[in-house]
Amino acid sequence: MCRLCYVFVLLFSSTFLYAQRADTVSSSSLKKELCLLTGVGYSKHAFIDLGVSSNRFGTIGHHPFASAFFASSELHFGSKIVIGPKVGAWASGRVGGIAMGVNMIYYSDFEKGSLVFKPEIGFGQSKFKLTYGYNARLTNTSFDRIPKSVVEATYCFRLKARGS
């Protein structure tokens, strides 16, 4: 598990690095919006994700870029409903549309619960991302309602445009 975290940190930090600046002045055009975050996914069972996010998206130079900070809640359907309030951040674009993010989630079935750190990687453009995540349980490792692997598609609908 630690190897996966190291690889994720290395990949995530490299999306913000520049190898060389062009001789001409490059411009950036980023829009800021408050959005309704919606998502659907599959782990052990299907789930939905609903919350709010602060998004920035547009271009940096000639490259597309997007980022979001959010608070949401996952609702997993199965033999017993599991809810997972979460906070996180993600960035996408730049390197071939790669999306990477981190989440802290507290999953609970209203009897037991577990705090989870979930790094994710996948594809993203503008306000959309499709990712694979790995649930690393930090507490109550015997909580078996949530599996390790998660696939999720997320889209952010604009609620309010904000100043640049």
Contacts in CASP RR format, 6 or more apart in sequence:
PFRMAT RR
TARGET T0000
AUTHOR 0000-0000-0000
METHOD contacts of the structure
MODEL  1
MCRLCYVFVLLFSSTFLYAQRADTVSSSSLKKELCLLTGVGYSKHAFIDL
GVSSNRFGTIGHHPFASAFFASSELHFGSKIVIGPKVGAWASGRVGGIAM
GVNMIYYSDFEKGSLVFKPEIGFGQSKFKLTYGYNARLTNTSFDRIPKSV
VEATYCFRLKARGS
1 134 0 8 1.000
1 136 0 8 1.000
4 119 0 8 1.000
4 134 0 8 1.000
5 119 0 8 1.000
5 136 0 8 1.000
8 100 0 8 1.000
8 119 0 8 1.000
8 121 0 8 1.000
11 98 0 8 1.000
11 100 0 8 1.000
11 121 0 8 1.000
12 91 0 8 1.000
12 100 0 8 1.000
12 101 0 8 1.000
12 102 0 8 1.000
12 119 0 8 1.000
14 95 0 8 1.000
15 91 0 8 1.000
15 93 0 8 1.000
15 94 0 8 1.000
15 95 0 8 1.000
15 98 0 8 1.000
15 100 0 8 1.000
16 91 0 8 1.000
26 60 0 8 1.000
26 61 0 8 1.000
26 62 0 8 1.000
27 61 0 8 1.000
28 58 0 8 1.000
28 59 0 8 1.000
28 60 0 8 1.000
28 61 0 8 1.000
28 65 0 8 1.000
29 58 0 8 1.000
29 59 0 8 1.000
30 56 0 8 1.000
30 57 0 8 1.000
30 58 0 8 1.000
30 59 0 8 1.000
30 60 0 8 1.000
30 65 0 8 1.000
30 164 0 8 1.000
31 56 0 8 1.000
31 57 0 8 1.000
31 58 0 8 1.000
31 161 0 8 1.000
31 164 0 8 1.000
32 54 0 8 1.000
32 55 0 8 1.000
32 56 0 8 1.000
32 161 0 8 1.000
32 162 0 8 1.000
32 163 0 8 1.000
32 164 0 8 1.000
33 54 0 8 1.000
33 55 0 8 1.000
33 57 0 8 1.000
33 127 0 8 1.000
33 156 0 8 1.000
33 158 0 8 1.000
33 159 0 8 1.000
33 160 0 8 1.000
33 161 0 8 1.000
33 162 0 8 1.000
34 52 0 8 1.000
34 53 0 8 1.000
34 54 0 8 1.000
34 55 0 8 1.000
34 158 0 8 1.000
34 159 0 8 1.000
34 160 0 8 1.000
34 162 0 8 1.000
35 52 0 8 1.000
35 53 0 8 1.000
35 54 0 8 1.000
35 55 0 8 1.000
35 68 0 8 1.000
35 127 0 8 1.000
35 156 0 8 1.000
35 157 0 8 1.000
35 158 0 8 1.000
35 159 0 8 1.000
36 50 0 8 1.000
36 51 0 8 1.000
36 52 0 8 1.000
36 53 0 8 1.000
36 156 0 8 1.000
36 157 0 8 1.000
36 158 0 8 1.000
36 159 0 8 1.000
37 49 0 8 1.000
37 50 0 8 1.000
37 51 0 8 1.000
37 52 0 8 1.000
37 53 0 8 1.000
37 68 0 8 1.000
37 70 0 8 1.000
37 72 0 8 1.000
37 154 0 8 1.000
37 156 0 8 1.000
38 48 0 8 1.000
38 49 0 8 1.000
38 50 0 8 1.000
38 51 0 8 1.000
38 154 0 8 1.000
38 155 0 8 1.000
38 156 0 8 1.000
38 157 0 8 1.000
39 48 0 8 1.000
39 49 0 8 1.000
39 50 0 8 1.000
39 152 0 8 1.000
39 153 0 8 1.000
39 154 0 8 1.000
39 155 0 8 1.000
40 46 0 8 1.000
40 47 0 8 1.000
40 48 0 8 1.000
40 49 0 8 1.000
40 152 0 8 1.000
40 153 0 8 1.000
41 47 0 8 1.000
41 48 0 8 1.000
41 49 0 8 1.000
41 150 0 8 1.000
41 151 0 8 1.000
41 152 0 8 1.000
41 153 0 8 1.000
42 150 0 8 1.000
42 151 0 8 1.000
42 152 0 8 1.000
43 76 0 8 1.000
43 135 0 8 1.000
43 146 0 8 1.000
43 147 0 8 1.000
43 149 0 8 1.000
43 150 0 8 1.000
43 151 0 8 1.000
44 76 0 8 1.000
44 78 0 8 1.000
44 145 0 8 1.000
44 146 0 8 1.000
44 147 0 8 1.000
45 76 0 8 1.000
45 77 0 8 1.000
45 78 0 8 1.000
46 76 0 8 1.000
46 77 0 8 1.000
47 74 0 8 1.000
47 75 0 8 1.000
47 76 0 8 1.000
47 77 0 8 1.000
48 74 0 8 1.000
48 75 0 8 1.000
49 72 0 8 1.000
49 73 0 8 1.000
49 74 0 8 1.000
49 75 0 8 1.000
49 152 0 8 1.000
49 154 0 8 1.000
50 72 0 8 1.000
50 73 0 8 1.000
50 75 0 8 1.000
51 70 0 8 1.000
51 71 0 8 1.000
51 72 0 8 1.000
51 73 0 8 1.000
52 70 0 8 1.000
52 71 0 8 1.000
52 72 0 8 1.000
52 159 0 8 1.000
53 68 0 8 1.000
53 69 0 8 1.000
53 70 0 8 1.000
53 71 0 8 1.000
53 72 0 8 1.000
53 156 0 8 1.000
54 68 0 8 1.000
54 69 0 8 1.000
54 70 0 8 1.000
54 162 0 8 1.000
55 66 0 8 1.000
55 67 0 8 1.000
55 68 0 8 1.000
55 127 0 8 1.000
55 156 0 8 1.000
56 65 0 8 1.000
56 66 0 8 1.000
56 67 0 8 1.000
56 68 0 8 1.000
57 64 0 8 1.000
57 65 0 8 1.000
57 66 0 8 1.000
57 67 0 8 1.000
57 126 0 8 1.000
57 127 0 8 1.000
58 64 0 8 1.000
58 65 0 8 1.000
58 66 0 8 1.000
58 126 0 8 1.000
59 65 0 8 1.000
60 94 0 8 1.000
63 93 0 8 1.000
63 94 0 8 1.000
64 93 0 8 1.000
64 94 0 8 1.000
64 97 0 8 1.000
64 125 0 8 1.000
64 126 0 8 1.000
65 91 0 8 1.000
65 92 0 8 1.000
65 93 0 8 1.000
65 94 0 8 1.000
66 91 0 8 1.000
66 92 0 8 1.000
66 93 0 8 1.000
66 124 0 8 1.000
66 125 0 8 1.000
66 126 0 8 1.000
66 127 0 8 1.000
67 89 0 8 1.000
67 90 0 8 1.000
67 91 0 8 1.000
67 92 0 8 1.000
68 89 0 8 1.000
68 90 0 8 1.000
68 91 0 8 1.000
68 127 0 8 1.000
68 156 0 8 1.000
69 88 0 8 1.000
69 89 0 8 1.000
70 87 0 8 1.000
70 88 0 8 1.000
70 89 0 8 1.000
71 85 0 8 1.000
71 86 0 8 1.000
71 87 0 8 1.000
71 88 0 8 1.000
72 85 0 8 1.000
72 86 0 8 1.000
73 83 0 8 1.000
73 84 0 8 1.000
73 85 0 8 1.000
73 86 0 8 1.000
74 82 0 8 1.000
74 83 0 8 1.000
74 84 0 8 1.000
74 86 0 8 1.000
74 105 0 8 1.000
74 107 0 8 1.000
75 81 0 8 1.000
75 82 0 8 1.000
75 83 0 8 1.000
75 84 0 8 1.000
76 82 0 8 1.000
76 83 0 8 1.000
76 84 0 8 1.000
76 107 0 8 1.000
76 145 0 8 1.000
76 146 0 8 1.000
80 109 0 8 1.000
80 145 0 8 1.000
81 109 0 8 1.000
82 107 0 8 1.000
82 108 0 8 1.000
82 109 0 8 1.000
82 145 0 8 1.000
82 146 0 8 1.000
83 107 0 8 1.000
83 108 0 8 1.000
83 110 0 8 1.000
84 105 0 8 1.000
84 106 0 8 1.000
84 107 0 8 1.000
84 108 0 8 1.000
85 105 0 8 1.000
85 106 0 8 1.000
86 103 0 8 1.000
86 104 0 8 1.000
86 105 0 8 1.000
86 106 0 8 1.000
86 118 0 8 1.000
87 103 0 8 1.000
87 104 0 8 1.000
88 101 0 8 1.000
88 102 0 8 1.000
88 103 0 8 1.000
88 104 0 8 1.000
89 101 0 8 1.000
89 102 0 8 1.000
90 99 0 8 1.000
90 100 0 8 1.000
90 101 0 8 1.000
90 102 0 8 1.000
90 120 0 8 1.000
90 129 0 8 1.000
90 131 0 8 1.000
91 99 0 8 1.000
91 100 0 8 1.000
91 101 0 8 1.000
92 98 0 8 1.000
92 99 0 8 1.000
92 100 0 8 1.000
92 123 0 8 1.000
92 124 0 8 1.000
92 125 0 8 1.000
92 129 0 8 1.000
93 99 0 8 1.000
93 124 0 8 1.000
93 125 0 8 1.000
97 123 0 8 1.000
97 124 0 8 1.000
97 125 0 8 1.000
98 121 0 8 1.000
98 122 0 8 1.000
98 123 0 8 1.000
98 124 0 8 1.000
99 120 0 8 1.000
99 121 0 8 1.000
99 122 0 8 1.000
99 123 0 8 1.000
99 124 0 8 1.000
99 129 0 8 1.000
99 130 0 8 1.000
99 131 0 8 1.000
100 119 0 8 1.000
100 120 0 8 1.000
100 121 0 8 1.000
100 122 0 8 1.000
101 119 0 8 1.000
101 120 0 8 1.000
101 121 0 8 1.000
101 131 0 8 1.000
102 117 0 8 1.000
102 118 0 8 1.000
102 119 0 8 1.000
102 120 0 8 1.000
103 116 0 8 1.000
103 117 0 8 1.000
103 118 0 8 1.000
103 119 0 8 1.000
103 120 0 8 1.000
104 115 0 8 1.000
104 116 0 8 1.000
104 117 0 8 1.000
104 118 0 8 1.000
105 115 0 8 1.000
105 116 0 8 1.000
105 118 0 8 1.000
105 135 0 8 1.000
106 113 0 8 1.000
106 114 0 8 1.000
106 115 0 8 1.000
106 116 0 8 1.000
107 113 0 8 1.000
107 114 0 8 1.000
107 116 0 8 1.000
107 143 0 8 1.000
107 145 0 8 1.000
107 146 0 8 1.000
108 114 0 8 1.000
109 145 0 8 1.000
112 140 0 8 1.000
112 143 0 8 1.000
113 139 0 8 1.000
113 140 0 8 1.000
113 143 0 8 1.000
114 137 0 8 1.000
114 138 0 8 1.000
114 139 0 8 1.000
114 140 0 8 1.000
114 141 0 8 1.000
114 143 0 8 1.000
114 146 0 8 1.000
115 137 0 8 1.000
115 138 0 8 1.000
115 139 0 8 1.000
115 140 0 8 1.000
116 135 0 8 1.000
116 136 0 8 1.000
116 137 0 8 1.000
116 138 0 8 1.000
116 146 0 8 1.000
117 135 0 8 1.000
117 136 0 8 1.000
117 138 0 8 1.000
118 133 0 8 1.000
118 134 0 8 1.000
118 135 0 8 1.000
118 136 0 8 1.000
118 150 0 8 1.000
119 133 0 8 1.000
119 134 0 8 1.000
119 136 0 8 1.000
120 131 0 8 1.000
120 132 0 8 1.000
120 133 0 8 1.000
120 134 0 8 1.000
120 150 0 8 1.000
120 152 0 8 1.000
121 131 0 8 1.000
121 132 0 8 1.000
121 133 0 8 1.000
122 129 0 8 1.000
122 130 0 8 1.000
122 131 0 8 1.000
122 132 0 8 1.000
123 129 0 8 1.000
123 130 0 8 1.000
123 131 0 8 1.000
124 130 0 8 1.000
127 155 0 8 1.000
127 156 0 8 1.000
127 157 0 8 1.000
127 158 0 8 1.000
128 153 0 8 1.000
128 154 0 8 1.000
128 155 0 8 1.000
128 156 0 8 1.000
129 153 0 8 1.000
129 154 0 8 1.000
130 151 0 8 1.000
130 152 0 8 1.000
130 153 0 8 1.000
130 154 0 8 1.000
131 151 0 8 1.000
131 152 0 8 1.000
131 154 0 8 1.000
132 149 0 8 1.000
132 150 0 8 1.000
132 151 0 8 1.000
133 149 0 8 1.000
133 150 0 8 1.000
133 151 0 8 1.000
133 152 0 8 1.000
134 148 0 8 1.000
134 149 0 8 1.000
134 150 0 8 1.000
135 146 0 8 1.000
135 147 0 8 1.000
135 148 0 8 1.000
135 149 0 8 1.000
135 150 0 8 1.000
136 148 0 8 1.000
137 143 0 8 1.000
END
